[in-house]
Amino acid sequence: MQLILQKVRQNSLFFKLFSLTFIIVISVSFAISLTSLRMSERLFVDTFCITNAKVIEQIKENFESFNYSVVLAANSLHQNIIVKDALSGEYSNSEMMNVYYLLHSSMEQIKTYLDTYDASIMITGMNSVSFSTDRTFWPFTDEEWMEHEVYQKTLDKQGQLMYQHIQIENRNQDLEQMIIASKALTDRTSGVHYGSVYFSIKESDFRKFYSNVTSPGNDIFLINQKGDLISTNRSELIGSNSPELLTLIEEMTESQENYMESDFMGKKQIILTEYLPFFDMYIINTIDREMLNHAIIDKKSIALVSVGIVVIALIIIFFLSKRMTNSLSSLVKHIGKTSKTGFIQYAPIDGTYETRQIGNAFNSMLDELHRYVDEQVISQKKIRQAELAALQQQINPHFLYNTLTSIKFLIQQGSKEEAIDTIHSLISLLQNTLGNVSETVSIEQEIENLKNYVLINQKRYGNRISVNYFVEQDSDSYLIPKLILQPFVENAFFHGFNQKQNGSITIMIWKENELLLCEIIDNGDGMDIAPSDALPSKKKKKHQFSGIGIRNVHERLQMLYGETYGVEMTSSLGEWTKVRICLPANKEQ
């Protein structure tokens, strides 16, 4: 169907010219003969269509009544606490017996909304719990249903009641059409999806809403936006796709007439349509015009006179219109494919003067677009490099001031060896931070840098916090971004032990498949972390050493490697805090 629509769009000018010329020829050929017939036909057709329009309104009311019952049942399910708990909780096998008993009681009460109809209700939860009032309507296992197209579309349209159709095999192994109304169930407070509800009715029962008003030559079709025939009294067409009906609907909508006449299924038909917003479908009534007007119209006498003229005119119109529109249609086709080929396919320069001018203008636009994109890519790369370089070079003056003060105090106290160790650590820390211009360093260098930072802090604040390092064998040469671990150790030092006097920080690094994992764990005060705010904000805490904060690390990793990598933080108040860093395992060359 998409291919057909695409062909129509690509040759729309041809079809328009062809249709316009065809209409002119037909109008000239048959104007005199049809004028006298049209007036008598119009009165008869108008009267008949008014009657059928009222019939369609009656059918619409039947559909609305069914939809209203479904809406009431769906809303009752949505508001039912028992159903919500059953579909969102976790239960043992013994507890499930009680859950299904409660579900059965609730579903029996809710099913009363649909007692008028032979329908079944099924609910499924994100915890894999499912329940059906009549399993014969759902010949699927839970696993099969969760892979079914109806289930997936229901999740995609959360909060909306939608109608779909499926084909199942009944007990007699015959194929049977079903109409499904479905809705995703979400928690109204949190917006979290916890399950979905499905209402199933056999198409043969659904057809009873209108079967009493159909007759040979007077057909009813229920069609969705894709052109699938959901229900019709022409049972052999149920489940098929009808682009022709979709075209009729579009023409009817554009014409804004109460009815229209068109060729459909090889016959001249009178078409009446009505949009059903609650189904998001159209109901179409087709009336065989030949059967309706057989008593007053003799088409054979008219056809014999006009067939020759029409055939010749069609041939001439076809070739002339095709020749005039070929080059423009080809250009439209190439332009339409440009986005799919990455905007690198230039349009052909041929055909009429106007077509060549359009092609040249389009190709010039592509050249300008390529230049603009290249400039933007280079600009973004420069901005990213500048931001990372600025972050890496930010050393807090207070850190240097406090460290030098500590060295001065050690010297005054006569602890010259400790002062020398502190000075060496400070020198190494500054060299690795400011002197090393590389964006990445080996794990061995990063750990050495971290040890220097820890030593300085322990000289300043004492040894009440110990730091342990566990690096997997042969992992020293893997590359990681510089200063990636320091912000988390700093955070643990200055914010993790406000309530506890002593504690430890453990740093673990290992390779798992193609990932390099780093964990910083402390047994300090812990904290409450909401799922929506798993990382501290950039301005939440002041960092003593550099401007690279915890959230900066996360954003930096995603900027370097992609959104699948980054930082994850978990904590238990009063017990511990754990930070996991996930990045690709890149080996030092």
C-alpha positions in Angstrom: 0.0 0.0 0.0 2.8 2.4 0.9 4.5 1.7 -2.5 1.2 2.5 -4.3 0.8 5.7 -2.4 4.4 6.7 -3.1 3.9 6.1 -6.8 0.8 8.2 -6.8 2.6 11.0 -5.0 5.5 10.9 -7.4 3.2 11.1 -10.4 0.6 13.4 -8.9 1.0 16.0 -11.6 0.4 13.3 -14.3 -2.6 12.1 -12.5 -4.0 15.6 -12.1 -3.4 16.5 -15.7 -4.8 13.1 -16.9 -7.9 13.4 -14.6 -8.5 17.0 -15.6 -8.3 16.3 -19.3 -10.3 13.1 -19.0 -13.1 15.0 -17.2 -13.1 17.7 -19.9 -13.4 15.1 -22.7 -16.1 13.1 -20.9 -18.0 16.3 -20.1 -18.0 17.4 -23.7 -19.0 13.9 -25.0 -21.8 13.3 -22.6 -23.0 16.7 -21.6 -26.2 16.7 -23.7 -27.1 13.1 -23.1 -26.6 13.2 -19.3 -28.3 16.5 -18.7 -31.7 15.2 -19.0 -31.0 12.0 -17.0 -29.1 13.9 -14.2 -32.1 15.8 -12.9 -34.3 12.7 -12.5 -31.5 10.7 -11.0 -30.6 13.4 -8.5 -34.0 13.6 -6.9 -34.2 9.8 -6.5 -30.6 9.5 -5.2 -30.9 12.4 -2.8 -34.0 10.9 -1.2 -32.4 7.5 -0.9 -29.2 8.9 0.6 -31.1 10.9 3.2 -32.7 7.7 4.3 -29.4 5.9 4.4 -27.7 8.7 6.3 -30.2 8.3 9.1 -29.5 4.6 9.0 -25.8 5.3 9.5 -26.6 7.5 12.4 -28.4 4.6 14.0 -25.5 2.3 13.4 -23.2 5.0 14.9 -25.4 5.1 18.0 -25.0 1.3 18.4 -21.3 1.6 18.1 -21.2 4.5 20.6 -23.3 2.4 23.1 -20.8 -0.5 22.8 -17.8 2.0 23.1 -19.5 3.6 26.2 -19.7 0.2 27.9 -16.0 -0.5 27.1 -15.0 2.9 28.4 -17.0 2.4 31.7 -15.4 -1.0 32.1 -11.9 0.3 31.3 -12.3 3.2 33.8 -13.6 0.9 36.5 -10.5 -1.4 35.9 -8.2 1.7 36.0 -9.7 2.8 39.4 -9.8 -0.7 40.9 -7.1 -1.0 43.6 -7.3 -4.9 43.6 -6.4 -5.0 39.9 -3.7 -2.4 40.2 -2.0 -4.3 43.1 -2.4 -7.6 41.3 -0.7 -6.3 38.1 2.1 -4.3 39.8 3.1 -6.4 42.8 5.4 -9.3 43.3 3.9 -12.5 44.8 4.9 -16.0 45.8 3.1 -19.0 44.4 0.9 -19.4 47.5 0.0 -15.7 47.4 -1.0 -15.9 43.7 -3.9 -18.1 44.5 -5.4 -15.3 46.6 -4.5 -12.8 44.0 -6.4 -14.7 41.3 -9.4 -15.2 43.6 -9.6 -11.4 44.2 -9.1 -10.8 40.5 -11.9 -13.2 39.6 -14.3 -11.4 42.0 -13.4 -7.9 40.6 -13.5 -9.0 37.0 -16.9 -10.6 37.4 -18.2 -7.3 38.7 -16.6 -5.3 36.0 -17.8 -7.7 33.3 -21.4 -6.6 34.1 -20.8 -3.5 32.0 -20.6 -5.8 28.9 -23.3 -8.2 29.8 -25.3 -7.0 26.8 -22.5 -8.2 24.5 -20.8 -11.5 24.0 -17.4 -10.1 24.9 -14.4 -11.1 27.0 -12.0 -9.1 29.1 -8.3 -9.8 29.6 -5.8 -7.9 31.7 -2.0 -8.3 31.7 0.5 -6.8 34.1 4.1 -5.8 33.8 4.8 -8.5 36.5 3.6 -11.1 34.0 0.3 -11.7 35.8 -2.7 -12.1 33.4 -6.4 -12.9 33.8 -9.2 -13.5 31.3 -12.9 -13.8 31.8 -13.1 -16.3 28.9 -9.9 -17.8 27.7 -11.4 -19.1 24.4 -11.2 -15.5 23.1 -7.4 -15.5 23.8 -5.8 -18.6 22.3 -2.3 -17.4 23.2 0.3 -18.1 25.8 1.4 -15.2 28.0 4.7 -15.1 26.1 3.1 -15.2 22.7 0.7 -12.4 23.7 3.5 -10.1 25.0 5.1 -10.5 21.5 1.8 -9.8 19.7 1.4 -6.7 17.6 -1.7 -5.7 19.6 0.2 -5.8 22.9 3.0 -3.7 21.5 0.7 -1.0 20.0 -1.2 -0.8 23.2 2.0 0.1 25.1 3.0 2.6 22.5 -0.4 4.4 22.9 -0.4 4.7 26.7 -3.5 6.3 28.1 -5.6 5.9 24.9 -8.3 3.5 24.2 -7.7 2.0 20.8 -9.4 -0.5 18.6 -7.6 -3.2 16.6 -8.4 -6.5 14.9 -6.7 -9.9 14.9 -7.4 -13.3 13.4 -7.4 -16.3 15.6 -7.9 -20.1 15.2 -11.0 -21.3 17.1 -11.6 -24.7 18.6 -12.7 -26.1 15.2 -9.4 -24.9 13.8 -11.3 -22.3 11.6 -9.9 -18.8 11.3 -12.1 -16.2 13.1 -11.9 -12.4 13.1 -11.8 -10.6 16.4 -12.1 -6.9 17.3 -9.9 -5.8 20.2 -10.3 -2.7 22.3 -7.3 -2.1 24.4 -5.8 0.5 26.8 -2.6 0.8 28.8 -3.0 1.1 32.6 -0.8 3.8 34.2 -0.5 5.1 37.7 -2.2 8.5 37.7 0.2 9.9 40.3 3.6 8.6 39.0 2.7 8.0 35.4 4.2 4.5 35.6 2.8 1.9 33.3 1.7 -1.2 35.3 -0.5 -3.2 32.9 -3.0 -3.2 30.1 -6.6 -4.2 29.5 -8.1 -5.8 26.4 -11.8 -6.3 25.4 -12.5 -8.9 22.7 -15.6 -9.4 20.7 -16.1 -11.7 17.7 -16.5 -9.8 14.4 -19.6 -12.0 13.7 -21.2 -10.5 16.9 -19.9 -7.0 16.2 -21.6 -7.3 12.8 -25.0 -7.6 14.5 -24.8 -3.8 15.2 -25.7 -3.2 11.5 -26.5 -6.5 9.8 -30.3 -5.7 9.9 -29.9 -2.7 7.6 -27.7 -4.4 4.9 -28.9 -6.1 1.8 -27.5 -7.2 -1.6 -26.0 -4.1 -3.2 -26.2 -2.1 0.1 -23.0 -2.8 2.0 -21.5 -1.5 5.3 -17.7 -1.4 5.8 -15.8 -0.5 9.0 -12.2 0.5 8.0 -9.3 1.8 10.0 -6.8 4.5 9.1 -4.5 2.0 7.4 -7.2 0.7 5.1 -7.8 -2.6 6.9 -11.4 -3.8 6.7 -12.3 -4.5 10.4 -15.9 -5.5 9.8 -18.4 -5.7 6.9 -21.4 -7.7 5.9 -19.2 -8.9 3.0 -17.5 -11.5 5.2 -15.1 -12.6 2.4 -13.4 -9.2 2.6 -12.8 -9.0 6.4 -9.2 -8.5 7.2 -8.2 -7.4 3.7 -6.6 -4.1 2.9 -8.5 -1.6 0.7 -6.5 1.4 -0.5 -9.5 2.1 -2.8 -11.7 2.8 0.2 -9.1 5.1 1.8 -9.0 7.0 -1.5 -12.8 7.3 -1.4 -12.7 8.6 2.2 -10.1 11.2 1.3 -12.2 12.3 -1.7 -15.3 12.4 0.4 -13.5 14.5 3.1 -12.2 17.0 0.5 -15.5 17.3 -1.2 -17.4 17.9 2.1 -20.5 16.5 0.4 -23.1 14.3 2.2 -22.4 11.6 -0.3 -20.5 10.9 -3.5 -20.6 8.6 -6.4 -17.5 6.6 -7.4 -16.4 3.3 -8.9 -15.7 0.7 -6.2 -15.1 -3.0 -6.6 -15.9 -2.8 -10.3 -19.2 -1.2 -9.9 -20.6 2.3 -9.8 -21.4 3.1 -6.2 -23.0 5.8 -4.1 -20.7 6.3 -1.1 -21.6 7.7 2.3 -19.0 7.9 5.1 -19.0 8.8 8.8 -16.0 9.2 11.0 -16.1 7.3 14.3 -13.7 9.2 16.6 -14.1 6.7 19.5 -12.9 3.9 17.2 -10.6 6.1 15.1 -12.2 4.4 12.1 -14.6 5.2 9.3 -18.0 3.6 8.6 -18.7 3.5 4.9 -22.0 2.7 3.2 -21.8 1.7 -0.5 -24.9 1.4 -2.6 -24.9 -0.2 -6.0 -25.9 2.6 -8.3 -26.7 0.2 -11.2 -29.1 -1.8 -9.1 -30.6 1.4 -7.6 -31.2 3.1 -10.9 -31.8 0.1 -13.1 -35.5 0.9 -13.5 -34.9 4.5 -14.7 -31.5 4.5 -16.5 -30.5 2.7 -19.6 -26.7 2.8 -19.6 -26.2 0.6 -22.6 -27.7 3.1 -25.0 -25.4 5.8 -23.7 -22.3 3.5 -23.6 -22.5 2.5 -27.3 -22.3 6.1 -28.4 -19.5 7.2 -26.2 -17.1 4.2 -25.9 -15.1 5.0 -29.0 -14.6 8.6 -28.1 -13.6 7.9 -24.6 -11.1 5.2 -25.5 -9.4 7.4 -28.1 -9.4 10.3 -25.7 -7.9 8.3 -22.9 -5.0 7.0 -25.1 -4.2 10.5 -26.3 -4.5 12.0 -22.8 -2.3 9.3 -21.3 0.6 9.7 -23.7 0.5 13.5 -23.8 0.3 13.8 -20.0 3.0 11.2 -19.4 5.4 12.9 -21.8 4.8 16.3 -20.2 5.2 15.1 -16.6 7.9 12.5 -16.8 10.9 14.8 -16.2 9.2 16.5 -13.2 8.1 13.2 -11.7 11.6 11.9 -11.9 12.9 15.0 -10.2 10.4 14.7 -7.4 11.4 11.1 -7.0 15.1 11.9 -6.6 14.3 14.8 -4.2 12.1 12.5 -2.1 15.0 10.0 -1.7 17.6 12.6 -0.8 17.0 12.4 3.0 17.2 8.6 2.9 20.7 8.7 1.1 22.2 11.2 3.6 21.6 14.3 1.4 24.4 13.2 -1.0 22.3 12.3 -4.0 22.1 15.2 -6.5 19.1 15.7 -8.7 19.3 15.0 -12.5 19.4 18.0 -14.7 17.2 17.2 -17.7 13.7 17.7 -19.1 12.0 21.0 -19.6 13.5 24.4 -18.8 11.5 24.8 -15.6 12.6 21.3 -14.4 16.2 22.0 -15.1 16.1 25.3 -13.2 14.5 23.5 -10.2 17.2 20.8 -10.3 20.0 23.3 -10.4 18.5 25.2 -7.5 18.1 22.0 -5.4 21.7 20.9 -6.1 23.0 24.3 -5.1 21.0 24.1 -1.9 22.6 20.6 -1.1 26.1 22.2 -1.6 25.2 24.9 0.9 23.8 22.4 3.3 27.0 20.2 3.2 29.1 23.3 3.9 27.0 24.3 6.8 26.9 20.8 8.3 30.7 20.5 8.0 31.2 23.9 9.7 28.8 22.9 12.5 30.6 19.6 13.1 34.0 21.3 13.3 32.6 24.0 15.6 31.0 21.5 18.0 34.3 19.5 18.2 36.2 22.6 19.1 33.7 23.6 21.8 33.8 20.1 23.4 37.6 20.1 23.4 37.7 23.5 24.9 35.2 22.6 27.7 37.1 19.5 28.6 40.4 21.3 28.6 39.0 24.0 30.8 37.6 21.5 33.4 40.9 19.6 33.5 42.9 22.8 34.2 40.7 24.1 37.1 42.7 23.7 40.3 41.0 25.3 43.4 43.4 27.9 45.0 42.1 26.9 48.4 43.4 23.4 47.9 46.9 24.7 47.2 46.7 27.2 50.1 45.5 24.5 52.6 48.1 22.0 51.4 51.0 24.5 51.7 49.8 25.5 55.1 49.9 21.8 56.2 53.4 21.5 54.9 54.4 24.6 56.8 52.9 23.2 60.0 54.7 19.8 59.5 58.0 21.7 59.1 57.4 23.7 62.2 56.6 20.5 64.1 59.9 19.0 63.0 58.2 16.3 60.7 60.4 17.0 57.8 60.1 13.6 56.3 56.3 13.9 56.2 56.6 17.4 54.8 58.9 16.1 52.0 56.5 13.3 51.2 53.6 15.8 51.1 55.6 18.1 48.8 56.5 15.2 46.5 52.8 14.1 46.3 51.8 17.7 45.6 54.4 18.0 42.8 53.3 14.7 41.2 49.7 15.7 41.5 50.2 19.1 39.8 52.4 17.5 37.1 49.8 14.9 36.2 47.0 17.4 36.3 48.5 20.4 34.6 51.6 19.1 32.8 49.9 16.1 31.1 48.0 17.4 28.2 46.6 14.0 27.2 42.8 13.6 27.6 43.3 10.0 28.8 45.7 8.3 31.1 46.4 4.7 32.0 44.7 3.2 35.1 48.2 2.9 36.7 48.8 6.7 36.2 45.3 7.5 37.5 45.7 5.4 40.6 49.2 6.9 41.3 47.7 10.4 41.0 44.8 9.4 43.3 47.3 8.0 45.9 49.1 11.4 45.9 45.8 13.2 46.4 44.8 10.8 49.3 48.2 11.2 51.0 47.9 15.0 51.0 44.4 14.8 52.6 45.6 12.3 55.2 48.4 14.6 56.1 45.9 17.4 56.5 43.1 15.6 58.3 44.7 12.5 59.8 44.3 8.8 59.1 40.7 8.4 60.3 39.7 7.4 56.8 41.7 4.6 55.1 41.8 4.0 51.3 42.2 0.6 49.8 43.0 -0.1 46.1 42.0 -3.3 44.2 42.9 -3.3 40.5 42.5 -6.5 38.5 45.7 -8.0 37.2 46.6 -6.9 33.7 44.2 -3.9 33.9 46.9 -1.2 34.6 47.3 -0.3 30.9 43.6 0.4 30.1 42.9 4.0 29.3 40.5 6.2 31.2 39.8 9.9 31.1 42.1 11.9 33.4 40.7 12.8 36.8 37.8 10.5 36.5 38.0 8.9 40.0 39.2 11.9 42.1 35.9 13.7 42.4 34.2 10.7 44.0 37.1 10.1 46.4 37.0 13.7 47.3 33.2 13.6 47.8 33.6 10.6 50.2 36.4 12.3 52.1 34.6 15.6 52.7 30.9 14.6 52.8 30.8 10.9 53.6 32.0 10.8 57.2 30.4 13.8 58.9 28.6 11.5 61.4 31.2 8.7 61.7 34.6 9.2 63.2 36.4 6.5 61.2 35.8 4.6 58.0 37.3 3.3 54.8 37.1 4.0 51.1 37.6 1.1 48.7 38.4 1.5 45.0 37.9 -1.5 42.7 38.7 -1.6 39.0 38.1 -4.6 36.7 37.2 -5.6 33.1 33.9 -7.3 32.3 33.4 -8.3 28.7 34.1 -5.2 26.7 33.4 -2.8 29.6 35.8 -1.3 32.1 34.1 -1.0 35.5 35.3 1.2 38.4 33.6 1.3 41.8 34.3 3.7 44.7 32.6 2.3 47.9 32.7 3.9 51.4 31.1 2.8 54.7 30.3 6.4 55.7 27.0 8.2 56.4 25.2 7.3 53.2 22.4 9.4 51.9 18.8 9.3 50.4 18.9 9.2 46.6 15.7 9.7 44.7 15.6 7.7 41.4 15.0 10.9 39.4 18.1 12.6 41.0 20.7 9.8 41.3 23.6 12.2 40.9 24.2 15.5 42.8 23.7 18.7 40.9 26.6 20.7 39.6 26.2 23.4 42.2 25.2 21.2 45.1 28.6 20.7 46.7 31.9 22.6 46.6 34.9 20.7 45.3 38.2 21.3 47.1 40.6 20.2 44.4 39.2 20.9 40.9 36.1 22.0 39.0 35.3 18.5 37.8 32.2 17.7 39.9 30.4 14.4 40.1 27.8 15.3 37.5 30.5 16.7 35.3 32.1 13.3 35.2 28.9 11.7 34.1 28.3 14.2 31.4 31.9 14.1 30.3 31.8 10.3 29.9 28.6 10.5 27.8 30.2 13.2 25.7 33.2 11.1 25.0 31.7 7.6 24.6 28.0 7.9 24.2 24.8 7.7 26.4 25.3 4.0 27.2 28.2 4.9 29.5 28.3 7.1 32.6 28.0 7.1 36.4 25.5 5.3 38.6 25.3 6.1 42.3 23.5 4.0 45.0 23.5 4.5 48.8 21.9 3.3 52.0 21.4 6.0 54.7 23.8 5.5 57.6 25.5 2.6 56.0 27.3 3.0 52.7 27.6 4.8 49.4 28.6 3.1 46.1 29.6 4.8 42.8 29.9 2.7 39.6 31.6 4.1 36.6 31.0 2.3 33.3 33.2 3.1 30.2 34.6 1.1 27.2 37.7 -1.0 27.8 40.3 0.7 25.6 43.8 -0.8 25.8 46.9 1.4 25.8 48.6 1.0 22.4 
